Amino acid sequence: MCICRQCPSFVECKEKIAYCLPSIGKSSCIKEEKGCICGACPVTKEMGLTHGYYCIRGSEKEQSEK
């Protein structure tokens, strides 16, 4: 269901994906915002998430706390 690997910003580095989830959060490999498809992700819609660039900016929870 997660579409992180299809994102223009995605970098393969053998880590868990679904960066929007608090248990995963930011990527340790992705450093550059090259485009974001979080808004089109079924996980985002199903969970009612409102942010984007979870891979760089952190999970929904992390971004909401800023």
PDB file of N, CA, C and O in Angstrom:
ATOM      1  N   MET A   1       0.818  -1.192   0.000  1.00  0.00           N
ATOM      2  CA  MET A   1       0.000   0.000   0.000  1.00  0.00           C
ATOM      3  C   MET A   1       0.870   1.267   0.000  1.00  0.00           C
ATOM      4  O   MET A   1       0.464   2.282  -0.565  1.00  0.00           O
ATOM      5  N   CYS A   2       2.023   1.228   0.605  1.00  0.00           N
ATOM      6  CA  CYS A   2       2.945   2.360   0.655  1.00  0.00           C
ATOM      7  C   CYS A   2       3.551   2.596  -0.735  1.00  0.00           C
ATOM      8  O   CYS A   2       3.915   1.644  -1.425  1.00  0.00           O
ATOM      9  N   ILE A   3       3.655   3.855  -1.138  1.00  0.00           N
ATOM     10  CA  ILE A   3       4.210   4.179  -2.455  1.00  0.00           C
ATOM     11  C   ILE A   3       5.533   4.943  -2.365  1.00  0.00           C
ATOM     12  O   ILE A   3       5.961   5.547  -3.348  1.00  0.00           O
ATOM     13  N   CYS A   4       6.171   4.926  -1.222  1.00  0.00           N
ATOM     14  CA  CYS A   4       7.428   5.668  -1.035  1.00  0.00           C
ATOM     15  C   CYS A   4       8.452   5.390  -2.134  1.00  0.00           C
ATOM     16  O   CYS A   4       9.119   6.309  -2.609  1.00  0.00           O
ATOM     17  N   ARG A   5       8.575   4.148  -2.530  1.00  0.00           N
ATOM     18  CA  ARG A   5       9.598   3.792  -3.526  1.00  0.00           C
ATOM     19  C   ARG A   5       9.352   4.432  -4.893  1.00  0.00           C
ATOM     20  O   ARG A   5      10.268   4.497  -5.714  1.00  0.00           O
ATOM     21  N   GLN A   6       8.149   4.898  -5.145  1.00  0.00           N
ATOM     22  CA  GLN A   6       7.822   5.538  -6.424  1.00  0.00           C
ATOM     23  C   GLN A   6       8.114   7.040  -6.411  1.00  0.00           C
ATOM     24  O   GLN A   6       8.032   7.692  -7.452  1.00  0.00           O
ATOM     25  N   CYS A   7       8.442   7.576  -5.279  1.00  0.00           N
ATOM     26  CA  CYS A   7       8.632   9.015  -5.107  1.00  0.00           C
ATOM     27  C   CYS A   7       9.934   9.496  -5.758  1.00  0.00           C
ATOM     28  O   CYS A   7      10.946   8.798  -5.701  1.00  0.00           O
ATOM     29  N   PRO A   8       9.917  10.681  -6.375  1.00  0.00           N
ATOM     30  CA  PRO A   8      11.141  11.232  -6.960  1.00  0.00           C
ATOM     31  C   PRO A   8      12.241  11.502  -5.927  1.00  0.00           C
ATOM     32  O   PRO A   8      13.422  11.530  -6.274  1.00  0.00           O
ATOM     33  N   SER A   9      11.865  11.695  -4.685  1.00  0.00           N
ATOM     34  CA  SER A   9      12.853  11.957  -3.632  1.00  0.00           C
ATOM     35  C   SER A   9      13.443  10.677  -3.044  1.00  0.00           C
ATOM     36  O   SER A   9      14.450  10.730  -2.338  1.00  0.00           O
ATOM     37  N   PHE A  10      12.835   9.543  -3.325  1.00  0.00           N
ATOM     38  CA  PHE A  10      13.245   8.283  -2.701  1.00  0.00           C
ATOM     39  C   PHE A  10      14.657   7.872  -3.105  1.00  0.00           C
ATOM     40  O   PHE A  10      15.050   7.993  -4.265  1.00  0.00           O
ATOM     41  N   VAL A  11      15.401   7.389  -2.131  1.00  0.00           N
ATOM     42  CA  VAL A  11      16.739   6.839  -2.336  1.00  0.00           C
ATOM     43  C   VAL A  11      16.750   5.462  -1.681  1.00  0.00           C
ATOM     44  O   VAL A  11      16.445   5.336  -0.495  1.00  0.00           O
ATOM     45  N   GLU A  12      17.093   4.447  -2.435  1.00  0.00           N
ATOM     46  CA  GLU A  12      17.143   3.084  -1.892  1.00  0.00           C
ATOM     47  C   GLU A  12      18.363   2.944  -0.996  1.00  0.00           C
ATOM     48  O   GLU A  12      19.491   3.217  -1.409  1.00  0.00           O
ATOM     49  N   CYS A  13      18.122   2.518   0.232  1.00  0.00           N
ATOM     50  CA  CYS A  13      19.257   2.345   1.142  1.00  0.00           C
ATOM     51  C   CYS A  13      18.995   1.281   2.204  1.00  0.00           C
ATOM     52  O   CYS A  13      19.579   1.321   3.286  1.00  0.00           O
ATOM     53  N   LYS A  14      18.133   0.351   1.898  1.00  0.00           N
ATOM     54  CA  LYS A  14      17.901  -0.808   2.776  1.00  0.00           C
ATOM     55  C   LYS A  14      17.357  -0.438   4.155  1.00  0.00           C
ATOM     56  O   LYS A  14      17.703  -1.072   5.151  1.00  0.00           O
ATOM     57  N   GLU A  15      16.509   0.586   4.212  1.00  0.00           N
ATOM     58  CA  GLU A  15      15.862   0.918   5.474  1.00  0.00           C
ATOM     59  C   GLU A  15      14.359   0.728   5.325  1.00  0.00           C
ATOM     60  O   GLU A  15      13.847   0.641   4.208  1.00  0.00           O
ATOM     61  N   LYS A  16      13.664   0.664   6.430  1.00  0.00           N
ATOM     62  CA  LYS A  16      12.211   0.536   6.392  1.00  0.00           C
ATOM     63  C   LYS A  16      11.616   1.797   5.795  1.00  0.00           C
ATOM     64  O   LYS A  16      12.114   2.902   6.008  1.00  0.00           O
ATOM     65  N   ILE A  17      10.537   1.609   5.039  1.00  0.00           N
ATOM     66  CA  ILE A  17       9.854   2.765   4.465  1.00  0.00           C
ATOM     67  C   ILE A  17       8.538   2.994   5.202  1.00  0.00           C
ATOM     68  O   ILE A  17       8.315   2.395   6.254  1.00  0.00           O
ATOM     69  N   ALA A  18       7.682   3.830   4.683  1.00  0.00           N
ATOM     70  CA  ALA A  18       6.454   4.309   5.329  1.00  0.00           C
ATOM     71  C   ALA A  18       6.858   5.366   6.359  1.00  0.00           C
ATOM     72  O   ALA A  18       6.537   5.271   7.543  1.00  0.00           O
ATOM     73  N   TYR A  19       7.564   6.360   5.864  1.00  0.00           N
ATOM     74  CA  TYR A  19       8.133   7.412   6.703  1.00  0.00           C
ATOM     75  C   TYR A  19       7.080   8.231   7.444  1.00  0.00           C
ATOM     76  O   TYR A  19       7.399   8.926   8.408  1.00  0.00           O
ATOM     77  N   CYS A  20       5.836   8.151   7.001  1.00  0.00           N
ATOM     78  CA  CYS A  20       4.761   8.896   7.659  1.00  0.00           C
ATOM     79  C   CYS A  20       4.421   8.312   9.028  1.00  0.00           C
ATOM     80  O   CYS A  20       3.821   8.988   9.864  1.00  0.00           O
ATOM     81  N   LEU A  21       4.798   7.077   9.252  1.00  0.00           N
ATOM     82  CA  LEU A  21       4.484   6.418  10.521  1.00  0.00           C
ATOM     83  C   LEU A  21       5.457   6.836  11.620  1.00  0.00           C
ATOM     84  O   LEU A  21       6.665   6.885  11.386  1.00  0.00           O
ATOM     85  N   PRO A  22       4.948   7.137  12.814  1.00  0.00           N
ATOM     86  CA  PRO A  22       5.823   7.554  13.914  1.00  0.00           C
ATOM     87  C   PRO A  22       6.891   6.520  14.255  1.00  0.00           C
ATOM     88  O   PRO A  22       7.977   6.877  14.712  1.00  0.00           O
ATOM     89  N   SER A  23       6.594   5.260  14.039  1.00  0.00           N
ATOM     90  CA  SER A  23       7.564   4.210  14.363  1.00  0.00           C
ATOM     91  C   SER A  23       8.733   4.179  13.380  1.00  0.00           C
ATOM     92  O   SER A  23       9.748   3.536  13.649  1.00  0.00           O
ATOM     93  N   ILE A  24       8.601   4.862  12.251  1.00  0.00           N
ATOM     94  CA  ILE A  24       9.677   4.891  11.255  1.00  0.00           C
ATOM     95  C   ILE A  24      10.257   6.296  11.138  1.00  0.00           C
ATOM     96  O   ILE A  24      11.458   6.482  11.339  1.00  0.00           O
ATOM     97  N   GLY A  25       9.439   7.273  10.822  1.00  0.00           N
ATOM     98  CA  GLY A  25       9.913   8.659  10.744  1.00  0.00           C
ATOM     99  C   GLY A  25      10.869   8.922   9.595  1.00  0.00           C
ATOM    100  O   GLY A  25      10.796   8.273   8.551  1.00  0.00           O
ATOM    101  N   LYS A  26      11.758   9.870   9.793  1.00  0.00           N
ATOM    102  CA  LYS A  26      12.671  10.334   8.741  1.00  0.00           C
ATOM    103  C   LYS A  26      13.589   9.240   8.223  1.00  0.00           C
ATOM    104  O   LYS A  26      13.921   8.281   8.921  1.00  0.00           O
ATOM    105  N   SER A  27      13.981   9.422   6.980  1.00  0.00           N
ATOM    106  CA  SER A  27      14.978   8.546   6.366  1.00  0.00           C
ATOM    107  C   SER A  27      16.367   9.014   6.781  1.00  0.00           C
ATOM    108  O   SER A  27      16.603  10.209   6.961  1.00  0.00           O
ATOM    109  N   SER A  28      17.263   8.080   6.927  1.00  0.00           N
ATOM    110  CA  SER A  28      18.648   8.452   7.202  1.00  0.00           C
ATOM    111  C   SER A  28      19.422   8.637   5.894  1.00  0.00           C
ATOM    112  O   SER A  28      20.577   9.063   5.907  1.00  0.00           O
ATOM    113  N   CYS A  29      18.786   8.317   4.775  1.00  0.00           N
ATOM    114  CA  CYS A  29      19.454   8.380   3.470  1.00  0.00           C
ATOM    115  C   CYS A  29      18.948   9.507   2.574  1.00  0.00           C
ATOM    116  O   CYS A  29      19.726  10.099   1.826  1.00  0.00           O
ATOM    117  N   ILE A  30      17.676   9.802   2.644  1.00  0.00           N
ATOM    118  CA  ILE A  30      17.087  10.809   1.759  1.00  0.00           C
ATOM    119  C   ILE A  30      17.373  12.191   2.335  1.00  0.00           C
ATOM    120  O   ILE A  30      16.995  12.497   3.466  1.00  0.00           O
ATOM    121  N   LYS A  31      18.035  13.007   1.554  1.00  0.00           N
ATOM    122  CA  LYS A  31      18.456  14.328   2.032  1.00  0.00           C
ATOM    123  C   LYS A  31      17.937  15.474   1.172  1.00  0.00           C
ATOM    124  O   LYS A  31      17.999  16.632   1.585  1.00  0.00           O
ATOM    125  N   GLU A  32      17.424  15.166  -0.019  1.00  0.00           N
ATOM    126  CA  GLU A  32      17.034  16.217  -0.956  1.00  0.00           C
ATOM    127  C   GLU A  32      15.573  16.069  -1.370  1.00  0.00           C
ATOM    128  O   GLU A  32      15.134  14.982  -1.743  1.00  0.00           O
ATOM    129  N   GLU A  33      14.831  17.156  -1.301  1.00  0.00           N
ATOM    130  CA  GLU A  33      13.431  17.162  -1.721  1.00  0.00           C
ATOM    131  C   GLU A  33      13.373  17.336  -3.234  1.00  0.00           C
ATOM    132  O   GLU A  33      13.627  18.421  -3.757  1.00  0.00           O
ATOM    133  N   LYS A  34      13.035  16.254  -3.927  1.00  0.00           N
ATOM    134  CA  LYS A  34      12.990  16.266  -5.392  1.00  0.00           C
ATOM    135  C   LYS A  34      11.566  16.128  -5.916  1.00  0.00           C
ATOM    136  O   LYS A  34      11.356  15.963  -7.118  1.00  0.00           O
ATOM    137  N   GLY A  35      10.614  16.195  -5.038  1.00  0.00           N
ATOM    138  CA  GLY A  35       9.211  15.995  -5.384  1.00  0.00           C
ATOM    139  C   GLY A  35       8.591  15.096  -4.337  1.00  0.00           C
ATOM    140  O   GLY A  35       9.272  14.259  -3.743  1.00  0.00           O
ATOM    141  N   CYS A  36       7.304  15.268  -4.110  1.00  0.00           N
ATOM    142  CA  CYS A  36       6.623  14.514  -3.055  1.00  0.00           C
ATOM    143  C   CYS A  36       5.304  13.962  -3.577  1.00  0.00           C
ATOM    144  O   CYS A  36       4.504  14.687  -4.169  1.00  0.00           O
ATOM    145  N   ILE A  37       5.089  12.674  -3.350  1.00  0.00           N
ATOM    146  CA  ILE A  37       3.832  12.045  -3.756  1.00  0.00           C
ATOM    147  C   ILE A  37       3.038  11.550  -2.545  1.00  0.00           C
ATOM    148  O   ILE A  37       2.109  10.755  -2.686  1.00  0.00           O
ATOM    149  N   CYS A  38       3.404  12.019  -1.373  1.00  0.00           N
ATOM    150  CA  CYS A  38       2.720  11.583  -0.152  1.00  0.00           C
ATOM    151  C   CYS A  38       1.206  11.800  -0.236  1.00  0.00           C
ATOM    152  O   CYS A  38       0.432  10.968   0.236  1.00  0.00           O
ATOM    153  N   GLY A  39       0.795  12.898  -0.826  1.00  0.00           N
ATOM    154  CA  GLY A  39      -0.629  13.204  -0.924  1.00  0.00           C
ATOM    155  C   GLY A  39      -1.422  12.197  -1.736  1.00  0.00           C
ATOM    156  O   GLY A  39      -2.637  12.086  -1.573  1.00  0.00           O
ATOM    157  N   ALA A  40      -0.750  11.464  -2.603  1.00  0.00           N
ATOM    158  CA  ALA A  40      -1.410  10.459  -3.437  1.00  0.00           C
ATOM    159  C   ALA A  40      -1.341   9.059  -2.828  1.00  0.00           C
ATOM    160  O   ALA A  40      -1.874   8.107  -3.396  1.00  0.00           O
ATOM    161  N   CYS A  41      -0.699   8.936  -1.698  1.00  0.00           N
ATOM    162  CA  CYS A  41      -0.498   7.625  -1.074  1.00  0.00           C
ATOM    163  C   CYS A  41      -1.759   7.144  -0.358  1.00  0.00           C
ATOM    164  O   CYS A  41      -2.385   7.914   0.371  1.00  0.00           O
ATOM    165  N   PRO A  42      -2.137   5.885  -0.554  1.00  0.00           N
ATOM    166  CA  PRO A  42      -3.293   5.335   0.148  1.00  0.00           C
ATOM    167  C   PRO A  42      -3.135   5.376   1.673  1.00  0.00           C
ATOM    168  O   PRO A  42      -4.120   5.525   2.395  1.00  0.00           O
ATOM    169  N   VAL A  43      -1.916   5.247   2.154  1.00  0.00           N
ATOM    170  CA  VAL A  43      -1.673   5.300   3.604  1.00  0.00           C
ATOM    171  C   VAL A  43      -2.021   6.695   4.128  1.00  0.00           C
ATOM    172  O   VAL A  43      -2.663   6.834   5.170  1.00  0.00           O
ATOM    173  N   THR A  44      -1.595   7.715   3.404  1.00  0.00           N
ATOM    174  CA  THR A  44      -1.887   9.097   3.790  1.00  0.00           C
ATOM    175  C   THR A  44      -3.389   9.320   3.878  1.00  0.00           C
ATOM    176  O   THR A  44      -3.889   9.897   4.844  1.00  0.00           O
ATOM    177  N   LYS A  45      -4.093   8.859   2.868  1.00  0.00           N
ATOM    178  CA  LYS A  45      -5.549   9.036   2.845  1.00  0.00           C
ATOM    179  C   LYS A  45      -6.223   8.229   3.948  1.00  0.00           C
ATOM    180  O   LYS A  45      -7.092   8.739   4.655  1.00  0.00           O
ATOM    181  N   GLU A  46      -5.824   6.981   4.091  1.00  0.00           N
ATOM    182  CA  GLU A  46      -6.444   6.097   5.079  1.00  0.00           C
ATOM    183  C   GLU A  46      -6.251   6.607   6.506  1.00  0.00           C
ATOM    184  O   GLU A  46      -7.143   6.483   7.346  1.00  0.00           O
ATOM    185  N   MET A  47      -5.081   7.179   6.766  1.00  0.00           N
ATOM    186  CA  MET A  47      -4.781   7.645   8.118  1.00  0.00           C
ATOM    187  C   MET A  47      -5.144   9.112   8.340  1.00  0.00           C
ATOM    188  O   MET A  47      -5.006   9.623   9.452  1.00  0.00           O
ATOM    189  N   GLY A  48      -5.607   9.790   7.293  1.00  0.00           N
ATOM    190  CA  GLY A  48      -5.998  11.192   7.422  1.00  0.00           C
ATOM    191  C   GLY A  48      -4.819  12.121   7.670  1.00  0.00           C
ATOM    192  O   GLY A  48      -4.946  13.111   8.391  1.00  0.00           O
ATOM    193  N   LEU A  49      -3.684  11.809   7.081  1.00  0.00           N
ATOM    194  CA  LEU A  49      -2.479  12.611   7.283  1.00  0.00           C
ATOM    195  C   LEU A  49      -2.547  13.889   6.452  1.00  0.00           C
ATOM    196  O   LEU A  49      -3.194  13.924   5.405  1.00  0.00           O
ATOM    197  N   THR A  50      -1.883  14.927   6.920  1.00  0.00           N
ATOM    198  CA  THR A  50      -2.008  16.232   6.269  1.00  0.00           C
ATOM    199  C   THR A  50      -0.692  16.844   5.809  1.00  0.00           C
ATOM    200  O   THR A  50      -0.705  17.863   5.118  1.00  0.00           O
ATOM    201  N   HIS A  51       0.414  16.268   6.162  1.00  0.00           N
ATOM    202  CA  HIS A  51       1.716  16.822   5.788  1.00  0.00           C
ATOM    203  C   HIS A  51       2.291  16.091   4.578  1.00  0.00           C
ATOM    204  O   HIS A  51       1.594  15.312   3.929  1.00  0.00           O
ATOM    205  N   GLY A  52       3.535  16.337   4.286  1.00  0.00           N
ATOM    206  CA  GLY A  52       4.233  15.681   3.189  1.00  0.00           C
ATOM    207  C   GLY A  52       5.721  15.634   3.478  1.00  0.00           C
ATOM    208  O   GLY A  52       6.172  16.066   4.539  1.00  0.00           O
ATOM    209  N   TYR A  53       6.465  15.116   2.547  1.00  0.00           N
ATOM    210  CA  TYR A  53       7.912  14.955   2.700  1.00  0.00           C
ATOM    211  C   TYR A  53       8.259  14.298   4.036  1.00  0.00           C
ATOM    212  O   TYR A  53       9.181  14.728   4.728  1.00  0.00           O
ATOM    213  N   TYR A  54       7.518  13.266   4.384  1.00  0.00           N
ATOM    214  CA  TYR A  54       7.758  12.557   5.643  1.00  0.00           C
ATOM    215  C   TYR A  54       9.169  11.983   5.698  1.00  0.00           C
ATOM    216  O   TYR A  54       9.754  11.860   6.774  1.00  0.00           O
ATOM    217  N   CYS A  55       9.705  11.636   4.548  1.00  0.00           N
ATOM    218  CA  CYS A  55      11.039  11.037   4.492  1.00  0.00           C
ATOM    219  C   CYS A  55      12.123  12.001   4.971  1.00  0.00           C
ATOM    220  O   CYS A  55      13.153  11.571   5.490  1.00  0.00           O
ATOM    221  N   ILE A  56      11.897  13.283   4.802  1.00  0.00           N
ATOM    222  CA  ILE A  56      12.895  14.286   5.181  1.00  0.00           C
ATOM    223  C   ILE A  56      12.467  15.080   6.412  1.00  0.00           C
ATOM    224  O   ILE A  56      13.285  15.380   7.283  1.00  0.00           O
ATOM    225  N   ARG A  57      11.199  15.411   6.476  1.00  0.00           N
ATOM    226  CA  ARG A  57      10.699  16.281   7.547  1.00  0.00           C
ATOM    227  C   ARG A  57      10.196  15.530   8.771  1.00  0.00           C
ATOM    228  O   ARG A  57       9.950  16.133   9.816  1.00  0.00           O
ATOM    229  N   GLY A  58      10.044  14.225   8.645  1.00  0.00           N
ATOM    230  CA  GLY A  58       9.589  13.417   9.771  1.00  0.00           C
ATOM    231  C   GLY A  58       8.142  12.990   9.640  1.00  0.00           C
ATOM    232  O   GLY A  58       7.434  13.412   8.726  1.00  0.00           O
ATOM    233  N   SER A  59       7.720  12.161  10.549  1.00  0.00           N
ATOM    234  CA  SER A  59       6.366  11.609  10.536  1.00  0.00           C
ATOM    235  C   SER A  59       5.324  12.702  10.739  1.00  0.00           C
ATOM    236  O   SER A  59       5.657  13.841  11.063  1.00  0.00           O
ATOM    237  N   GLU A  60       4.084  12.348  10.548  1.00  0.00           N
ATOM    238  CA  GLU A  60       2.976  13.281  10.785  1.00  0.00           C
ATOM    239  C   GLU A  60       3.075  13.854  12.198  1.00  0.00           C
ATOM    240  O   GLU A  60       2.913  15.056  12.408  1.00  0.00           O
ATOM    241  N   LYS A  61       3.341  12.983  13.149  1.00  0.00           N
ATOM    242  CA  LYS A  61       3.451  13.411  14.549  1.00  0.00           C
ATOM    243  C   LYS A  61       4.599  14.406  14.723  1.00  0.00           C
ATOM    244  O   LYS A  61       4.430  15.443  15.364  1.00  0.00           O
ATOM    245  N   GLU A  62       5.752  14.096  14.159  1.00  0.00           N
ATOM    246  CA  GLU A  62       6.909  14.990  14.281  1.00  0.00           C
ATOM    247  C   GLU A  62       6.623  16.357  13.664  1.00  0.00           C
ATOM    248  O   GLU A  62       6.967  17.387  14.243  1.00  0.00           O
ATOM    249  N   GLN A  63       5.998  16.365  12.497  1.00  0.00           N
ATOM    250  CA  GLN A  63       5.713  17.630  11.828  1.00  0.00           C
ATOM    251  C   GLN A  63       4.631  18.424  12.556  1.00  0.00           C
ATOM    252  O   GLN A  63       4.663  19.655  12.559  1.00  0.00           O
ATOM    253  N   SER A  64       3.696  17.747  13.160  1.00  0.00           N
ATOM    254  CA  SER A  64       2.618  18.421  13.886  1.00  0.00           C
ATOM    255  C   SER A  64       3.113  19.062  15.175  1.00  0.00           C
ATOM    256  O   SER A  64       2.524  20.028  15.660  1.00  0.00           O
ATOM    257  N   GLU A  65       4.185  18.531  15.724  1.00  0.00           N
ATOM    258  CA  GLU A  65       4.732  19.048  16.983  1.00  0.00           C
ATOM    259  C   GLU A  65       5.594  20.284  16.789  1.00  0.00           C
ATOM    260  O   GLU A  65       5.976  20.923  17.769  1.00  0.00           O
ATOM    261  N   LYS A  66       5.905  20.632  15.561  1.00  0.00           N
ATOM    262  CA  LYS A  66       6.767  21.799  15.296  1.00  0.00           C
ATOM    263  C   LYS A  66       6.000  23.087  15.417  1.00  0.00           C
ATOM    264  O   LYS A  66       6.567  24.163  15.228  1.00  0.00           O
TER     265      LYS A  66
END
